[in-house]
Amino acid sequence: MKTGSRSHSLTLLGLLTAILLVLSMTPLGYLNIGPLAISFNMIPVAVGAAALGPAGGAILGAVFGFTSFLQCLGIGGSSLMGVTLFGINPVLAFVQRFFPRLITGFLVGVIYRSVRKNTEPALAGGVAGCFAAFLNTVLFMGALVWLFGDTPYLQELMAGRSAVAFIAAFVGVNAVIEILASTIVTAALCGALEKAHLMGR
């Protein structure tokens, strides 16, 4: 049983990684609006974190983070903000793009397991999807302000606003759309995976 379960987990991880790569490397995963992009890539990360636990979530988050960094180089699409940040400091651009997604994937796995103890997979999946999009936004933007807040580029974008006011104004609509989409789709997929006996406990 353990061998079969491990095989199912690896298969699901491979499938979700493939889906994430397709979303990340094509226009399917992003809706670009100005310098920022509405991303739907946290959905497979959230599903993986729910089905495979914190480790699976961290792996998928790392994949997302790496593909996000590649956009700074014009690979798999281009991010205006990413290109600009890479020009300022390539190492910090990698940190800002990569680690928030890895950490988010891990934390969502922890959150799902905690909520799942007292509720059904679909509802727990919805909570996981909600937190996936929320934490991704907060950690991504928080890292942006922390690492690049003193640069002329970000100072111009912030226009004298506090970090909290800047983040709220900059990603307000984007974050709401991402949270709604991630919550609904993750809930549905987790319910379906539970029926297929592919969800962790």
Phi and psi in degrees as GROMACS dihedral restraints (atoms count N, CA, C in turn):
[ dihedral_restraints ]
;  ai    aj    ak    al  type     phi  dphi    fc
    3     4     5     6     1   -65.8    20    10
    4     5     6     7     1   -38.6    20    10
    6     7     8     9     1   -64.4    20    10
    7     8     9    10     1   -43.0    20    10
    9    10    11    12     1   -64.3    20    10
   10    11    12    13     1   -40.7    20    10
   12    13    14    15     1   -65.1    20    10
   13    14    15    16     1   -41.0    20    10
   15    16    17    18     1   -64.6    20    10
   16    17    18    19     1   -38.8    20    10
   18    19    20    21     1   -64.5    20    10
   19    20    21    22     1   -43.2    20    10
   21    22    23    24     1   -62.7    20    10
   22    23    24    25     1   -40.7    20    10
   24    25    26    27     1   -64.5    20    10
   25    26    27    28     1   -43.2    20    10
   27    28    29    30     1   -66.4    20    10
   28    29    30    31     1   -37.2    20    10
   30    31    32    33     1   -65.1    20    10
   31    32    33    34     1   -44.3    20    10
   33    34    35    36     1   -65.8    20    10
   34    35    36    37     1   -39.9    20    10
   36    37    38    39     1   -62.2    20    10
   37    38    39    40     1   -42.3    20    10
   39    40    41    42     1   -64.3    20    10
   40    41    42    43     1   -40.8    20    10
   42    43    44    45     1   -65.6    20    10
   43    44    45    46     1   -46.5    20    10
   45    46    47    48     1   -66.3    20    10
   46    47    48    49     1   -35.4    20    10
   48    49    50    51     1   -63.7    20    10
   49    50    51    52     1   -42.6    20    10
   51    52    53    54     1   -63.1    20    10
   52    53    54    55     1   -43.6    20    10
   54    55    56    57     1   -61.7    20    10
   55    56    57    58     1   -43.9    20    10
   57    58    59    60     1   -62.9    20    10
   58    59    60    61     1   -39.7    20    10
   60    61    62    63     1   -65.7    20    10
   61    62    63    64     1   -40.1    20    10
   63    64    65    66     1   -62.8    20    10
   64    65    66    67     1   -45.6    20    10
   66    67    68    69     1   -63.4    20    10
   67    68    69    70     1   -40.8    20    10
   69    70    71    72     1   -74.9    20    10
   70    71    72    73     1   -32.3    20    10
   72    73    74    75     1   -99.3    20    10
   73    74    75    76     1     3.0    20    10
   75    76    77    78     1  -132.1    20    10
   76    77    78    79     1   168.4    20    10
   78    79    80    81     1   -66.3    20    10
   79    80    81    82     1    -8.8    20    10
   81    82    83    84     1   -62.2    20    10
   82    83    84    85     1   -29.3    20    10
   84    85    86    87     1   -92.9    20    10
   85    86    87    88     1    -7.2    20    10
   87    88    89    90     1  -133.7    20    10
   88    89    90    91     1   143.1    20    10
   90    91    92    93     1  -119.8    20    10
   91    92    93    94     1   100.6    20    10
   93    94    95    96     1   -80.0    20    10
   94    95    96    97     1   128.6    20    10
   96    97    98    99     1  -133.4    20    10
   97    98    99   100     1   105.2    20    10
   99   100   101   102     1    63.3    20    10
  100   101   102   103     1  -138.3    20    10
  102   103   104   105     1   -79.1    20    10
  103   104   105   106     1   -10.2    20    10
  105   106   107   108     1  -114.0    20    10
  106   107   108   109     1   160.7    20    10
  108   109   110   111     1  -129.7    20    10
  109   110   111   112     1   136.0    20    10
  111   112   113   114     1   -78.2    20    10
  112   113   114   115     1   121.9    20    10
  114   115   116   117     1  -111.9    20    10
  115   116   117   118     1   135.9    20    10
  117   118   119   120     1  -106.1    20    10
  118   119   120   121     1    11.3    20    10
  120   121   122   123     1   -73.9    20    10
  121   122   123   124     1   -15.7    20    10
  123   124   125   126     1   -74.5    20    10
  124   125   126   127     1   -13.0    20    10
  126   127   128   129     1   -64.9    20    10
  127   128   129   130     1   -52.3    20    10
  129   130   131   132     1   -63.8    20    10
  130   131   132   133     1   -29.0    20    10
  132   133   134   135     1   -65.3    20    10
  133   134   135   136     1   -44.2    20    10
  135   136   137   138     1   -64.5    20    10
  136   137   138   139     1   -43.5    20    10
  138   139   140   141     1   -63.2    20    10
  139   140   141   142     1   -43.4    20    10
  141   142   143   144     1   -64.6    20    10
  142   143   144   145     1   -39.9    20    10
  144   145   146   147     1   -63.7    20    10
  145   146   147   148     1   -37.7    20    10
  147   148   149   150     1   -71.5    20    10
  148   149   150   151     1   -44.9    20    10
  150   151   152   153     1   -79.9    20    10
  151   152   153   154     1   -32.1    20    10
  153   154   155   156     1  -114.2    20    10
  154   155   156   157     1    -4.1    20    10
  156   157   158   159     1    89.3    20    10
  157   158   159   160     1  -178.0    20    10
  159   160   161   162     1   -57.6    20    10
  160   161   162   163     1   -37.9    20    10
  162   163   164   165     1   -64.8    20    10
  163   164   165   166     1   -45.4    20    10
  165   166   167   168     1   -62.7    20    10
  166   167   168   169     1   -40.4    20    10
  168   169   170   171     1   -63.1    20    10
  169   170   171   172     1   -39.9    20    10
  171   172   173   174     1   -65.6    20    10
  172   173   174   175     1   -40.4    20    10
  174   175   176   177     1   -62.6    20    10
  175   176   177   178     1   -48.1    20    10
  177   178   179   180     1   -67.3    20    10
  178   179   180   181     1   -36.6    20    10
  180   181   182   183     1   -62.5    20    10
  181   182   183   184     1   -38.2    20    10
  183   184   185   186     1   -65.3    20    10
  184   185   186   187     1   -39.5    20    10
  186   187   188   189     1   -61.7    20    10
  187   188   189   190     1   -45.9    20    10
  189   190   191   192     1   -61.0    20    10
  190   191   192   193     1   -45.5    20    10
  192   193   194   195     1   -61.4    20    10
  193   194   195   196     1   -40.3    20    10
  195   196   197   198     1   -67.7    20    10
  196   197   198   199     1   -42.1    20    10
  198   199   200   201     1   -66.9    20    10
  199   200   201   202     1   -32.1    20    10
  201   202   203   204     1   -65.0    20    10
  202   203   204   205     1   -40.5    20    10
  204   205   206   207     1   -65.1    20    10
  205   206   207   208     1   -38.1    20    10
  207   208   209   210     1   -59.6    20    10
  208   209   210   211     1   -28.5    20    10
  210   211   212   213     1   -66.0    20    10
  211   212   213   214     1   -23.0    20    10
  213   214   215   216     1   -65.4    20    10
  214   215   216   217     1   -22.0    20    10
  216   217   218   219     1  -101.3    20    10
  217   218   219   220     1     3.9    20    10
  219   220   221   222     1    80.6    20    10
  220   221   222   223     1    15.7    20    10
  222   223   224   225     1   -97.1    20    10
  223   224   225   226     1   124.6    20    10
  225   226   227   228     1    71.9    20    10
  226   227   228   229     1    31.0    20    10
  228   229   230   231     1   111.6    20    10
  229   230   231   232     1   177.1    20    10
  231   232   233   234     1  -139.0    20    10
  232   233   234   235     1   136.1    20    10
  234   235   236   237     1  -110.2    20    10
  235   236   237   238     1   121.0    20    10
  237   238   239   240     1   -58.0    20    10
  238   239   240   241     1   -44.8    20    10
  240   241   242   243     1   -65.7    20    10
  241   242   243   244     1   -43.5    20    10
  243   244   245   246     1   -60.9    20    10
  244   245   246   247     1   -43.8    20    10
  246   247   248   249     1   -61.7    20    10
  247   248   249   250     1   -42.0    20    10
  249   250   251   252     1   -65.2    20    10
  250   251   252   253     1   -46.0    20    10
  252   253   254   255     1   -64.6    20    10
  253   254   255   256     1   -38.7    20    10
  255   256   257   258     1   -61.8    20    10
  256   257   258   259     1   -38.6    20    10
  258   259   260   261     1   -66.0    20    10
  259   260   261   262     1   -29.9    20    10
  261   262   263   264     1   -77.3    20    10
  262   263   264   265     1   -48.4    20    10
  264   265   266   267     1  -160.2    20    10
  265   266   267   268     1   102.5    20    10
  267   268   269   270     1   -59.5    20    10
  268   269   270   271     1   -39.8    20    10
  270   271   272   273     1   -66.0    20    10
  271   272   273   274     1   -47.0    20    10
  273   274   275   276     1   -67.4    20    10
  274   275   276   277     1   -31.8    20    10
  276   277   278   279     1   -63.4    20    10
  277   278   279   280     1   -40.6    20    10
  279   280   281   282     1   -64.0    20    10
  280   281   282   283     1   -46.5    20    10
  282   283   284   285     1   -58.8    20    10
  283   284   285   286     1   -45.2    20    10
  285   286   287   288     1   -66.7    20    10
  286   287   288   289     1   -32.6    20    10
  288   289   290   291     1   -85.6    20    10
  289   290   291   292     1   -34.7    20    10
  291   292   293   294     1   -89.5    20    10
  292   293   294   295     1   -55.4    20    10
  294   295   296   297     1   -69.2    20    10
  295   296   297   298     1   -36.1    20    10
  297   298   299   300     1   -58.7    20    10
  298   299   300   301     1   -36.0    20    10
  300   301   302   303     1   -72.6    20    10
  301   302   303   304     1   -41.1    20    10
  303   304   305   306     1   -61.7    20    10
  304   305   306   307     1   -47.4    20    10
  306   307   308   309     1   -63.3    20    10
  307   308   309   310     1   -41.3    20    10
  309   310   311   312     1   -60.1    20    10
  310   311   312   313     1   -46.1    20    10
  312   313   314   315     1   -58.1    20    10
  313   314   315   316     1   -43.6    20    10
  315   316   317   318     1   -63.5    20    10
  316   317   318   319     1   -48.4    20    10
  318   319   320   321     1   -64.4    20    10
  319   320   321   322     1   -36.2    20    10
  321   322   323   324     1   -65.1    20    10
  322   323   324   325     1   -36.9    20    10
  324   325   326   327     1   -61.9    20    10
  325   326   327   328     1   -40.7    20    10
  327   328   329   330     1   -64.9    20    10
  328   329   330   331     1   -44.5    20    10
  330   331   332   333     1   -62.9    20    10
  331   332   333   334     1   -45.2    20    10
  333   334   335   336     1   -59.6    20    10
  334   335   336   337     1   -46.8    20    10
  336   337   338   339     1   -62.6    20    10
  337   338   339   340     1   -36.3    20    10
  339   340   341   342     1   -68.1    20    10
  340   341   342   343     1   -45.9    20    10
  342   343   344   345     1   -71.1    20    10
  343   344   345   346     1   -35.0    20    10
  345   346   347   348     1   -62.9    20    10
  346   347   348   349     1   -24.1    20    10
  348   349   350   351     1   -62.3    20    10
  349   350   351   352     1   -26.3    20    10
  351   352   353   354     1  -121.9    20    10
  352   353   354   355     1    10.3    20    10
  354   355   356   357     1  -154.1    20    10
  355   356   357   358     1   178.0    20    10
  357   358   359   360     1   -80.9    20    10
  358   359   360   361     1   157.9    20    10
  360   361   362   363     1   -57.1    20    10
  361   362   363   364     1   -40.7    20    10
  363   364   365   366     1   -63.9    20    10
  364   365   366   367     1   -44.3    20    10
  366   367   368   369     1   -67.7    20    10
  367   368   369   370     1   -43.9    20    10
  369   370   371   372     1   -62.2    20    10
  370   371   372   373     1   -36.2    20    10
  372   373   374   375     1   -65.2    20    10
  373   374   375   376     1   -38.6    20    10
  375   376   377   378     1   -62.0    20    10
  376   377   378   379     1   -42.0    20    10
  378   379   380   381     1   -63.2    20    10
  379   380   381   382     1   -43.5    20    10
  381   382   383   384     1   -61.4    20    10
  382   383   384   385     1   -44.3    20    10
  384   385   386   387     1   -63.1    20    10
  385   386   387   388     1   -40.1    20    10
  387   388   389   390     1   -62.3    20    10
  388   389   390   391     1   -48.3    20    10
  390   391   392   393     1   -68.9    20    10
  391   392   393   394     1   -31.1    20    10
  393   394   395   396     1   -60.2    20    10
  394   395   396   397     1   -49.9    20    10
  396   397   398   399     1   -68.4    20    10
  397   398   399   400     1   -40.1    20    10
  399   400   401   402     1   -65.5    20    10
  400   401   402   403     1   -50.6    20    10
  402   403   404   405     1   -66.0    20    10
  403   404   405   406     1   -37.6    20    10
  405   406   407   408     1   -58.4    20    10
  406   407   408   409     1   -45.4    20    10
  408   409   410   411     1   -65.3    20    10
  409   410   411   412     1   -47.9    20    10
  411   412   413   414     1   -64.9    20    10
  412   413   414   415     1   -46.2    20    10
  414   415   416   417     1   -70.6    20    10
  415   416   417   418     1   -39.8    20    10
  417   418   419   420     1   -62.7    20    10
  418   419   420   421     1   -49.3    20    10
  420   421   422   423     1   -72.7    20    10
  421   422   423   424     1   -35.6    20    10
  423   424   425   426     1   -62.0    20    10
  424   425   426   427     1   -42.7    20    10
  426   427   428   429     1   -65.1    20    10
  427   428   429   430     1   -36.1    20    10
  429   430   431   432     1   -60.2    20    10
  430   431   432   433     1   -49.2    20    10
  432   433   434   435     1   -68.0    20    10
  433   434   435   436     1   -40.4    20    10
  435   436   437   438     1   -65.4    20    10
  436   437   438   439     1   -44.8    20    10
  438   439   440   441     1   -86.3    20    10
  439   440   441   442     1   -29.6    20    10
  441   442   443   444     1  -123.5    20    10
  442   443   444   445     1     9.9    20    10
  444   445   446   447     1   -60.6    20    10
  445   446   447   448     1   -26.6    20    10
  447   448   449   450     1   -91.4    20    10
  448   449   450   451     1    -0.8    20    10
  450   451   452   453     1   -81.0    20    10
  451   452   453   454     1   149.1    20    10
  453   454   455   456     1   -56.3    20    10
  454   455   456   457     1   -35.7    20    10
  456   457   458   459     1   -59.7    20    10
  457   458   459   460     1   -50.3    20    10
  459   460   461   462     1   -76.0    20    10
  460   461   462   463     1   -33.3    20    10
  462   463   464   465     1   -59.6    20    10
  463   464   465   466     1   -37.6    20    10
  465   466   467   468     1   -66.9    20    10
  466   467   468   469     1   -41.4    20    10
  468   469   470   471     1   -66.8    20    10
  469   470   471   472     1   -38.9    20    10
  471   472   473   474     1   -71.8    20    10
  472   473   474   475     1   -28.8    20    10
  474   475   476   477     1    51.0    20    10
  475   476   477   478     1    42.7    20    10
  477   478   479   480     1    82.3    20    10
  478   479   480   481     1    -1.1    20    10
  480   481   482   483     1   -80.1    20    10
  481   482   483   484     1   158.0    20    10
  483   484   485   486     1   -69.5    20    10
  484   485   486   487     1   165.4    20    10
  486   487   488   489     1   -58.7    20    10
  487   488   489   490     1   -44.3    20    10
  489   490   491   492     1   -64.9    20    10
  490   491   492   493     1   -44.9    20    10
  492   493   494   495     1   -64.6    20    10
  493   494   495   496     1   -39.6    20    10
  495   496   497   498     1   -63.1    20    10
  496   497   498   499     1   -48.3    20    10
  498   499   500   501     1   -61.8    20    10
  499   500   501   502     1   -44.8    20    10
  501   502   503   504     1   -62.2    20    10
  502   503   504   505     1   -42.5    20    10
  504   505   506   507     1   -72.8    20    10
  505   506   507   508     1   -36.1    20    10
  507   508   509   510     1   -76.3    20    10
  508   509   510   511     1   -34.6    20    10
  510   511   512   513     1  -121.2    20    10
  511   512   513   514     1    11.4    20    10
  513   514   515   516     1   -50.7    20    10
  514   515   516   517     1   -61.2    20    10
  516   517   518   519     1   -67.6    20    10
  517   518   519   520     1   -42.3    20    10
  519   520   521   522     1   -57.1    20    10
  520   521   522   523     1   -47.0    20    10
  522   523   524   525     1   -62.8    20    10
  523   524   525   526     1   -41.0    20    10
  525   526   527   528     1   -62.7    20    10
  526   527   528   529     1   -44.2    20    10
  528   529   530   531     1   -63.8    20    10
  529   530   531   532     1   -45.5    20    10
  531   532   533   534     1   -62.2    20    10
  532   533   534   535     1   -43.5    20    10
  534   535   536   537     1   -64.0    20    10
  535   536   537   538     1   -45.2    20    10
  537   538   539   540     1   -62.6    20    10
  538   539   540   541     1   -47.1    20    10
  540   541   542   543     1   -63.9    20    10
  541   542   543   544     1   -44.9    20    10
  543   544   545   546     1   -65.9    20    10
  544   545   546   547     1   -39.6    20    10
  546   547   548   549     1   -63.6    20    10
  547   548   549   550     1   -49.8    20    10
  549   550   551   552     1   -67.9    20    10
  550   551   552   553     1   -49.1    20    10
  552   553   554   555     1   -69.2    20    10
  553   554   555   556     1   -41.2    20    10
  555   556   557   558     1   -64.7    20    10
  556   557   558   559     1   -40.0    20    10
  558   559   560   561     1   -59.9    20    10
  559   560   561   562     1   -45.5    20    10
  561   562   563   564     1   -64.9    20    10
  562   563   564   565     1   -43.1    20    10
  564   565   566   567     1   -69.1    20    10
  565   566   567   568     1   -37.8    20    10
  567   568   569   570     1   -66.0    20    10
  568   569   570   571     1   -38.3    20    10
  570   571   572   573     1   -62.9    20    10
  571   572   573   574     1   -41.3    20    10
  573   574   575   576     1   -68.2    20    10
  574   575   576   577     1   -40.4    20    10
  576   577   578   579     1   -68.2    20    10
  577   578   579   580     1   -31.7    20    10
  579   580   581   582     1   -64.8    20    10
  580   581   582   583     1   -42.0    20    10
  582   583   584   585     1   -64.2    20    10
  583   584   585   586     1   -28.5    20    10
  585   586   587   588     1   -88.8    20    10
  586   587   588   589     1     5.1    20    10
  588   589   590   591     1    60.4    20    10
  589   590   591   592     1    40.3    20    10
  591   592   593   594     1  -115.2    20    10
  592   593   594   595     1     6.4    20    10
  594   595   596   597     1   -95.2    20    10
  595   596   597   598     1   141.5    20    10
  597   598   599   600     1   -76.7    20    10
  598   599   600   601     1   169.7    20    10
